[in-house]
Structure formats: C-alpha cells, structure tokens
Amino acid sequence: MAEDTPSGRDMRFCPYCFQQQFDVSRIQGDRVYCEICGIDVEVTELVKQ
C-alpha cells in the first residue's frame, strides 16, 4: 500500500487551527510560526495527521 506522503517527510499540523502544515523533517529549532494563528508553536506540540 502506497503512502500519501513521500518518504522522509513528517507532516504535522498546528494544534490550535489544524490548518497550517509543517514538514518536521525540515525544521531547524524548537519552534515554528503559524501564519494562520499568528503565534509561535513548539515543535513538540504539533499534531500528526
């Protein structure tokens, strides 16, 4: 069975709006900025699909 995401990508979502998507495999640091919410979110809080 094929996956929807290419290998090596770990896509996660903002835990507040569930609209902004982040590729965790490319994140450097411990926070990301959600453009929809207008806040910084810790990578550990991001939600898997």
C-alpha distance matrix in Angstrom:
0.0 3.8 6.6 9.7 12.0 12.8 13.2 16.7 17.0 17.8 18.7 21.2 23.7 27.4 28.3 31.1 30.0 26.1 26.3 26.9 23.7 24.0 22.0 23.1 22.4 25.2 27.7 30.9 33.0 32.8 33.0 31.6 33.4 32.1 33.7 33.3 35.0 37.3 36.9 35.6 32.8 32.2 28.8 28.6 28.9 25.9 23.3 19.5 17.5
3.8 0.0 3.8 6.6 8.7 9.3 10.3 13.9 14.0 15.3 16.1 18.9 21.5 25.3 26.6 29.4 28.0 24.2 24.0 24.2 20.9 21.1 19.0 20.5 19.7 22.1 24.9 28.1 30.4 30.4 30.5 28.9 30.6 29.4 30.8 30.7 32.5 34.6 34.4 33.1 30.5 30.1 26.6 26.9 27.3 24.0 21.7 18.0 16.0
6.6 3.8 0.0 3.8 5.5 7.1 8.3 11.5 10.9 11.8 12.3 15.1 17.7 21.5 22.9 25.7 24.5 20.7 20.6 20.7 17.3 17.5 15.5 17.0 16.5 19.0 21.5 24.9 27.0 26.9 26.9 25.2 27.0 25.7 27.3 27.2 28.9 31.0 30.7 29.4 26.8 26.3 22.9 23.3 23.6 20.3 18.1 14.4 12.4
9.7 6.6 3.8 0.0 3.8 6.7 9.3 12.0 10.4 11.2 10.7 13.4 15.6 19.3 21.0 23.5 21.8 18.1 17.6 17.7 14.6 15.3 13.8 16.0 16.0 17.9 20.3 23.9 26.0 25.9 25.4 23.3 24.6 23.1 24.3 24.1 26.2 28.3 28.3 27.3 25.0 25.0 21.9 22.6 22.5 18.9 16.8 13.5 11.0
12.0 8.7 5.5 3.8 0.0 3.8 6.4 8.5 6.7 8.1 8.1 11.5 14.1 17.8 19.9 22.5 21.1 17.6 16.9 16.3 12.7 12.6 10.6 12.7 12.3 14.3 16.8 20.3 22.7 22.8 22.5 20.5 22.1 21.1 22.5 22.8 24.7 26.4 26.2 24.9 22.7 22.5 19.2 20.3 20.6 17.0 15.5 12.4 10.7
12.8 9.3 7.1 6.7 3.8 0.0 3.8 6.4 6.1 9.0 10.1 13.8 16.8 20.3 22.6 25.4 24.1 20.7 19.9 18.7 15.0 14.1 11.3 13.2 11.7 13.5 16.6 19.8 22.6 23.3 23.4 21.6 23.4 22.9 24.3 25.0 27.1 28.4 28.0 26.4 24.4 23.9 20.4 21.7 22.6 19.2 18.2 15.1 14.1
13.2 10.3 8.3 9.3 6.4 3.8 0.0 3.8 5.6 8.3 10.8 14.3 17.8 21.2 23.2 26.3 25.6 22.2 21.9 20.4 16.6 15.1 11.7 12.6 10.5 12.9 16.0 18.8 21.5 22.3 23.0 21.7 24.1 24.0 25.8 26.8 28.5 29.6 28.8 26.7 24.5 23.4 19.7 20.7 22.1 19.1 18.3 15.2 14.9
16.7 13.9 11.5 12.0 8.5 6.4 3.8 0.0 3.8 6.6 9.7 13.0 16.6 19.7 21.9 25.0 24.6 21.5 21.2 19.3 15.5 13.2 9.5 9.7 7.0 9.5 12.6 15.2 18.0 18.9 19.9 19.0 21.6 22.0 24.0 25.4 26.8 27.6 26.5 24.1 22.0 20.7 16.9 18.1 20.0 17.2 17.1 14.5 15.0
17.0 14.0 10.9 10.4 6.7 6.1 5.6 3.8 0.0 3.8 6.1 9.6 13.0 16.2 18.6 21.5 20.9 17.9 17.5 15.5 11.7 9.7 6.2 7.3 5.8 8.2 10.9 14.1 16.6 17.3 17.6 16.2 18.6 18.6 20.6 21.8 23.2 24.2 23.3 21.2 19.1 18.2 14.6 16.1 17.4 14.2 14.1 11.7 12.0
17.8 15.3 11.8 11.2 8.1 9.0 8.3 6.6 3.8 0.0 3.8 6.5 10.2 13.4 15.3 18.5 18.4 15.3 15.6 13.8 10.2 8.1 5.4 5.3 5.7 8.7 10.2 13.5 15.3 15.1 15.4 14.3 16.9 16.7 19.2 20.1 21.1 22.3 21.1 18.9 16.3 15.3 11.7 12.7 13.9 10.8 10.6 8.2 9.3
18.7 16.1 12.3 10.7 8.1 10.1 10.8 9.7 6.1 3.8 0.0 3.8 7.0 10.5 12.7 15.6 15.0 11.8 11.8 10.3 6.6 5.6 4.5 6.1 8.0 9.8 10.7 14.4 15.9 15.4 14.8 12.9 14.8 14.0 16.2 16.8 18.0 19.5 18.7 17.1 14.7 14.5 11.3 12.8 12.8 9.2 8.7 6.8 7.1
21.2 18.9 15.1 13.4 11.5 13.8 14.3 13.0 9.6 6.5 3.8 0.0 3.8 7.1 9.0 12.1 11.9 8.9 9.8 8.5 5.7 5.3 6.4 6.7 9.9 11.5 11.1 14.6 15.2 13.9 12.8 11.2 12.9 11.8 14.5 14.6 15.2 17.0 15.9 14.5 11.7 11.7 9.0 10.1 9.5 5.7 5.2 4.6 6.0
23.7 21.5 17.7 15.6 14.1 16.8 17.8 16.6 13.0 10.2 7.0 3.8 0.0 3.8 6.2 8.6 8.1 5.4 6.5 5.7 4.6 6.1 8.9 9.6 13.1 13.9 13.0 16.3 16.4 14.7 12.7 10.6 11.4 9.3 11.9 11.4 11.9 14.1 13.4 12.7 10.2 11.3 9.7 11.0 9.0 5.4 5.0 6.5 7.1
27.4 25.3 21.5 19.3 17.8 20.3 21.2 19.7 16.2 13.4 10.5 7.1 3.8 0.0 3.8 5.5 5.8 5.0 6.6 5.6 6.7 7.9 11.3 11.5 15.3 15.5 13.7 16.5 15.9 13.7 11.1 9.2 9.2 6.9 9.9 9.2 8.6 11.0 10.0 9.7 7.3 9.4 9.1 10.5 7.7 5.4 6.4 9.3 10.4
28.3 26.6 22.9 21.0 19.9 22.6 23.2 21.9 18.6 15.3 12.7 9.0 6.2 3.8 0.0 3.8 6.1 5.7 8.9 9.1 10.1 11.3 14.3 13.8 17.6 18.4 16.4 18.9 17.8 15.0 12.8 11.8 12.1 9.9 12.9 11.6 10.1 12.8 11.3 11.3 8.3 9.8 10.1 10.2 6.6 5.6 5.8 9.4 10.8
31.1 29.4 25.7 23.5 22.5 25.4 26.3 25.0 21.5 18.5 15.6 12.1 8.6 5.5 3.8 0.0 3.8 5.9 8.5 9.3 11.6 13.3 16.8 16.8 20.6 20.9 18.7 21.1 19.8 17.1 14.3 12.9 12.1 9.3 11.6 9.5 7.5 10.7 9.8 11.0 9.1 11.7 12.8 13.3 9.6 9.1 9.5 12.9 13.7
30.0 28.0 24.5 21.8 21.1 24.1 25.6 24.6 20.9 18.4 15.0 11.9 8.1 5.8 6.1 3.8 0.0 3.8 5.3 7.1 10.0 12.6 16.2 17.1 20.8 20.8 19.2 21.9 21.2 19.0 16.0 13.8 12.4 8.9 10.2 7.4 6.8 10.5 10.9 12.6 11.3 14.1 14.7 15.7 12.3 10.8 10.6 13.3 13.1
26.1 24.2 20.7 18.1 17.6 20.7 22.2 21.5 17.9 15.3 11.8 8.9 5.4 5.0 5.7 5.9 3.8 0.0 3.8 6.1 7.7 10.6 13.8 14.9 18.4 19.0 17.8 20.9 20.7 18.7 16.1 13.9 13.3 10.0 11.7 9.5 9.9 13.2 13.3 14.1 12.1 14.2 13.8 14.7 11.6 9.2 8.0 10.0 9.4
26.3 24.0 20.6 17.6 16.9 19.9 21.9 21.2 17.5 15.6 11.8 9.8 6.5 6.6 8.9 8.5 5.3 3.8 0.0 3.8 6.2 9.8 13.2 15.1 18.3 18.3 17.5 20.7 21.0 19.5 16.7 13.7 12.6 9.1 9.7 7.6 9.4 12.3 13.3 14.4 13.2 15.8 15.2 16.9 14.2 11.3 10.8 12.1 10.9
26.9 24.2 20.7 17.7 16.3 18.7 20.4 19.3 15.5 13.8 10.3 8.5 5.7 5.6 9.1 9.3 7.1 6.1 3.8 0.0 3.8 6.8 10.4 12.4 15.6 15.0 14.1 17.2 17.6 16.5 13.6 10.3 9.3 6.2 7.2 6.6 8.6 10.6 11.3 11.8 10.9 13.4 12.8 15.1 13.0 10.0 10.6 12.0 11.7
23.7 20.9 17.3 14.6 12.7 15.0 16.6 15.5 11.7 10.2 6.6 5.7 4.6 6.7 10.1 11.6 10.0 7.7 6.2 3.8 0.0 3.8 7.0 9.3 12.3 12.1 11.8 15.4 16.3 15.6 13.4 10.3 10.5 8.5 10.1 10.3 12.1 13.7 13.8 13.3 11.8 13.4 11.6 14.0 12.7 9.1 9.4 9.8 9.5
24.0 21.1 17.5 15.3 12.6 14.1 15.1 13.2 9.7 8.1 5.6 5.3 6.1 7.9 11.3 13.3 12.6 10.6 9.8 6.8 3.8 0.0 3.8 5.9 8.8 8.5 8.1 11.7 12.9 12.6 10.9 8.2 9.5 9.0 11.1 12.4 13.7 14.6 13.9 12.4 10.8 11.6 9.2 12.0 11.7 8.3 9.7 9.9 10.7
22.0 19.0 15.5 13.8 10.6 11.3 11.7 9.5 6.2 5.4 4.5 6.4 8.9 11.3 14.3 16.8 16.2 13.8 13.2 10.4 7.0 3.8 0.0 3.8 5.5 5.7 6.8 10.6 12.6 13.0 12.3 10.3 12.4 12.6 14.6 16.1 17.4 18.1 17.3 15.3 13.5 13.4 10.3 12.8 13.5 10.3 11.3 10.5 11.4
23.1 20.5 17.0 16.0 12.7 13.2 12.6 9.7 7.3 5.3 6.1 6.7 9.6 11.5 13.8 16.8 17.1 14.9 15.1 12.4 9.3 5.9 3.8 0.0 3.8 5.3 5.2 8.6 10.1 10.2 10.4 9.5 12.6 13.3 16.1 17.7 18.2 18.7 17.1 14.5 12.3 11.1 7.6 9.8 11.4 8.8 10.5 10.0 12.1
22.4 19.7 16.5 16.0 12.3 11.7 10.5 7.0 5.8 5.7 8.0 9.9 13.1 15.3 17.6 20.6 20.8 18.4 18.3 15.6 12.3 8.8 5.5 3.8 0.0 3.8 5.8 8.5 11.1 12.1 13.1 12.5 15.5 16.6 19.1 21.0 21.8 22.0 20.5 17.7 15.8 14.3 10.8 12.7 14.8 12.5 13.9 12.6 14.5
25.2 22.1 19.0 17.9 14.3 13.5 12.9 9.5 8.2 8.7 9.8 11.5 13.9 15.5 18.4 20.9 20.8 19.0 18.3 15.0 12.1 8.5 5.7 5.3 3.8 0.0 3.8 6.5 9.7 11.6 12.0 11.0 13.7 15.3 17.2 19.7 20.7 20.4 19.2 16.4 15.3 14.4 11.3 14.2 16.0 13.7 15.7 15.1 16.7
27.7 24.9 21.5 20.3 16.8 16.6 16.0 12.6 10.9 10.2 10.7 11.1 13.0 13.7 16.4 18.7 19.2 17.8 17.5 14.1 11.8 8.1 6.8 5.2 5.8 3.8 0.0 3.8 6.2 7.9 8.3 7.7 10.9 13.0 15.4 18.0 18.4 17.9 16.2 13.1 12.1 10.9 8.3 11.5 13.5 11.8 14.5 14.8 16.9
30.9 28.1 24.9 23.9 20.3 19.8 18.8 15.2 14.1 13.5 14.4 14.6 16.3 16.5 18.9 21.1 21.9 20.9 20.7 17.2 15.4 11.7 10.6 8.6 8.5 6.5 3.8 0.0 3.8 7.0 8.3 9.0 12.2 15.1 17.4 20.3 20.3 19.2 17.2 13.8 13.2 11.6 9.7 12.7 15.1 14.3 17.3 17.9 20.4
33.0 30.4 27.0 26.0 22.7 22.6 21.5 18.0 16.6 15.3 15.9 15.2 16.4 15.9 17.8 19.8 21.2 20.7 21.0 17.6 16.3 12.9 12.6 10.1 11.1 9.7 6.2 3.8 0.0 3.8 5.9 8.0 11.3 14.5 17.2 19.9 19.3 18.0 15.4 11.7 11.2 9.1 8.2 10.9 13.3 13.4 16.9 18.1 21.0
32.8 30.4 26.9 25.9 22.8 23.3 22.3 18.9 17.3 15.1 15.4 13.9 14.7 13.7 15.0 17.1 19.0 18.7 19.5 16.5 15.6 12.6 13.0 10.2 12.1 11.6 7.9 7.0 3.8 0.0 3.8 7.1 10.6 13.3 16.5 18.8 17.5 16.7 13.6 9.8 8.5 5.7 5.4 7.7 10.0 10.8 14.5 16.3 19.4
33.0 30.5 26.9 25.4 22.5 23.4 23.0 19.9 17.6 15.4 14.8 12.8 12.7 11.1 12.8 14.3 16.0 16.1 16.7 13.6 13.4 10.9 12.3 10.4 13.1 12.0 8.3 8.3 5.9 3.8 0.0 3.8 6.9 9.7 12.9 15.1 13.8 12.8 9.9 6.2 5.4 4.3 5.3 8.4 9.3 9.7 13.5 15.8 18.5
31.6 28.9 25.2 23.3 20.5 21.6 21.7 19.0 16.2 14.3 12.9 11.2 10.6 9.2 11.8 12.9 13.8 13.9 13.7 10.3 10.3 8.2 10.3 9.5 12.5 11.0 7.7 9.0 8.0 7.1 3.8 0.0 3.8 6.5 9.5 12.0 11.4 10.6 8.5 5.5 5.3 6.4 6.6 10.2 10.2 9.3 12.7 14.9 17.0
33.4 30.6 27.0 24.6 22.1 23.4 24.1 21.6 18.6 16.9 14.8 12.9 11.4 9.2 12.1 12.1 12.4 13.3 12.6 9.3 10.5 9.5 12.4 12.6 15.5 13.7 10.9 12.2 11.3 10.6 6.9 3.8 0.0 3.8 6.1 8.9 8.5 7.1 5.8 4.4 6.1 8.8 9.9 13.2 12.2 11.2 14.3 16.7 18.3
32.1 29.4 25.7 23.1 21.1 22.9 24.0 22.0 18.6 16.7 14.0 11.8 9.3 6.9 9.9 9.3 8.9 10.0 9.1 6.2 8.5 9.0 12.6 13.3 16.6 15.3 13.0 15.1 14.5 13.3 9.7 6.5 3.8 0.0 3.8 5.5 5.5 5.6 5.6 6.2 6.9 10.2 11.1 14.0 12.1 10.5 12.9 15.4 16.3
33.7 30.8 27.3 24.3 22.5 24.3 25.8 24.0 20.6 19.2 16.2 14.5 11.9 9.9 12.9 11.6 10.2 11.7 9.7 7.2 10.1 11.1 14.6 16.1 19.1 17.2 15.4 17.4 17.2 16.5 12.9 9.5 6.1 3.8 0.0 3.8 5.7 5.0 7.3 8.9 10.5 13.9 14.7 17.7 15.8 14.1 16.1 18.3 18.6
33.3 30.7 27.2 24.1 22.8 25.0 26.8 25.4 21.8 20.1 16.8 14.6 11.4 9.2 11.6 9.5 7.4 9.5 7.6 6.6 10.3 12.4 16.1 17.7 21.0 19.7 18.0 20.3 19.9 18.8 15.1 12.0 8.9 5.5 3.8 0.0 3.8 5.6 8.2 10.7 11.6 15.2 16.1 18.5 15.9 14.2 15.4 17.8 17.7
35.0 32.5 28.9 26.2 24.7 27.1 28.5 26.8 23.2 21.1 18.0 15.2 11.9 8.6 10.1 7.5 6.8 9.9 9.4 8.6 12.1 13.7 17.4 18.2 21.8 20.7 18.4 20.3 19.3 17.5 13.8 11.4 8.5 5.5 5.7 3.8 0.0 3.8 5.5 8.6 9.6 13.3 15.0 17.0 14.2 13.3 14.9 17.9 18.4
37.3 34.6 31.0 28.3 26.4 28.4 29.6 27.6 24.2 22.3 19.5 17.0 14.1 11.0 12.8 10.7 10.5 13.2 12.3 10.6 13.7 14.6 18.1 18.7 22.0 20.4 17.9 19.2 18.0 16.7 12.8 10.6 7.1 5.6 5.0 5.6 3.8 0.0 3.8 7.1 9.6 13.3 15.3 17.8 15.5 15.0 17.2 20.2 21.1
36.9 34.4 30.7 28.3 26.2 28.0 28.8 26.5 23.3 21.1 18.7 15.9 13.4 10.0 11.3 9.8 10.9 13.3 13.3 11.3 13.8 13.9 17.3 17.1 20.5 19.2 16.2 17.2 15.4 13.6 9.9 8.5 5.8 5.6 7.3 8.2 5.5 3.8 0.0 3.8 6.3 9.9 12.5 14.7 12.6 12.8 15.6 18.8 20.3
35.6 33.1 29.4 27.3 24.9 26.4 26.7 24.1 21.2 18.9 17.1 14.5 12.7 9.7 11.3 11.0 12.6 14.1 14.4 11.8 13.3 12.4 15.3 14.5 17.7 16.4 13.1 13.8 11.7 9.8 6.2 5.5 4.4 6.2 8.9 10.7 8.6 7.1 3.8 0.0 3.8 6.8 9.4 11.9 10.6 11.1 14.4 17.5 19.5
32.8 30.5 26.8 25.0 22.7 24.4 24.5 22.0 19.1 16.3 14.7 11.7 10.2 7.3 8.3 9.1 11.3 12.1 13.2 10.9 11.8 10.8 13.5 12.3 15.8 15.3 12.1 13.2 11.2 8.5 5.4 5.3 6.1 6.9 10.5 11.6 9.6 9.6 6.3 3.8 0.0 3.8 6.3 8.4 6.9 7.5 10.9 14.1 16.5
32.2 30.1 26.3 25.0 22.5 23.9 23.4 20.7 18.2 15.3 14.5 11.7 11.3 9.4 9.8 11.7 14.1 14.2 15.8 13.4 13.4 11.6 13.4 11.1 14.3 14.4 10.9 11.6 9.1 5.7 4.3 6.4 8.8 10.2 13.9 15.2 13.3 13.3 9.9 6.8 3.8 0.0 3.8 5.4 5.4 7.1 10.8 13.6 16.6
28.8 26.6 22.9 21.9 19.2 20.4 19.7 16.9 14.6 11.7 11.3 9.0 9.7 9.1 10.1 12.8 14.7 13.8 15.2 12.8 11.6 9.2 10.3 7.6 10.8 11.3 8.3 9.7 8.2 5.4 5.3 6.6 9.9 11.1 14.7 16.1 15.0 15.3 12.5 9.4 6.3 3.8 0.0 3.8 5.4 5.4 9.0 11.0 14.2
28.6 26.9 23.3 22.6 20.3 21.7 20.7 18.1 16.1 12.7 12.8 10.1 11.0 10.5 10.2 13.3 15.7 14.7 16.9 15.1 14.0 12.0 12.8 9.8 12.7 14.2 11.5 12.7 10.9 7.7 8.4 10.2 13.2 14.0 17.7 18.5 17.0 17.8 14.7 11.9 8.4 5.4 3.8 0.0 3.8 5.7 8.4 10.5 14.1
28.9 27.3 23.6 22.5 20.6 22.6 22.1 20.0 17.4 13.9 12.8 9.5 9.0 7.7 6.6 9.6 12.3 11.6 14.2 13.0 12.7 11.7 13.5 11.4 14.8 16.0 13.5 15.1 13.3 10.0 9.3 10.2 12.2 12.1 15.8 15.9 14.2 15.5 12.6 10.6 6.9 5.4 5.4 3.8 0.0 3.8 6.4 9.6 12.8
25.9 24.0 20.3 18.9 17.0 19.2 19.1 17.2 14.2 10.8 9.2 5.7 5.4 5.4 5.6 9.1 10.8 9.2 11.3 10.0 9.1 8.3 10.3 8.8 12.5 13.7 11.8 14.3 13.4 10.8 9.7 9.3 11.2 10.5 14.1 14.2 13.3 15.0 12.8 11.1 7.5 7.1 5.4 5.7 3.8 0.0 3.8 6.8 9.6
23.3 21.7 18.1 16.8 15.5 18.2 18.3 17.1 14.1 10.6 8.7 5.2 5.0 6.4 5.8 9.5 10.6 8.0 10.8 10.6 9.4 9.7 11.3 10.5 13.9 15.7 14.5 17.3 16.9 14.5 13.5 12.7 14.3 12.9 16.1 15.4 14.9 17.2 15.6 14.4 10.9 10.8 9.0 8.4 6.4 3.8 0.0 3.8 6.5
19.5 18.0 14.4 13.5 12.4 15.1 15.2 14.5 11.7 8.2 6.8 4.6 6.5 9.3 9.4 12.9 13.3 10.0 12.1 12.0 9.8 9.9 10.5 10.0 12.6 15.1 14.8 17.9 18.1 16.3 15.8 14.9 16.7 15.4 18.3 17.8 17.9 20.2 18.8 17.5 14.1 13.6 11.0 10.5 9.6 6.8 3.8 0.0 3.8
17.5 16.0 12.4 11.0 10.7 14.1 14.9 15.0 12.0 9.3 7.1 6.0 7.1 10.4 10.8 13.7 13.1 9.4 10.9 11.7 9.5 10.7 11.4 12.1 14.5 16.7 16.9 20.4 21.0 19.4 18.5 17.0 18.3 16.3 18.6 17.7 18.4 21.1 20.3 19.5 16.5 16.6 14.2 14.1 12.8 9.6 6.5 3.8 0.0
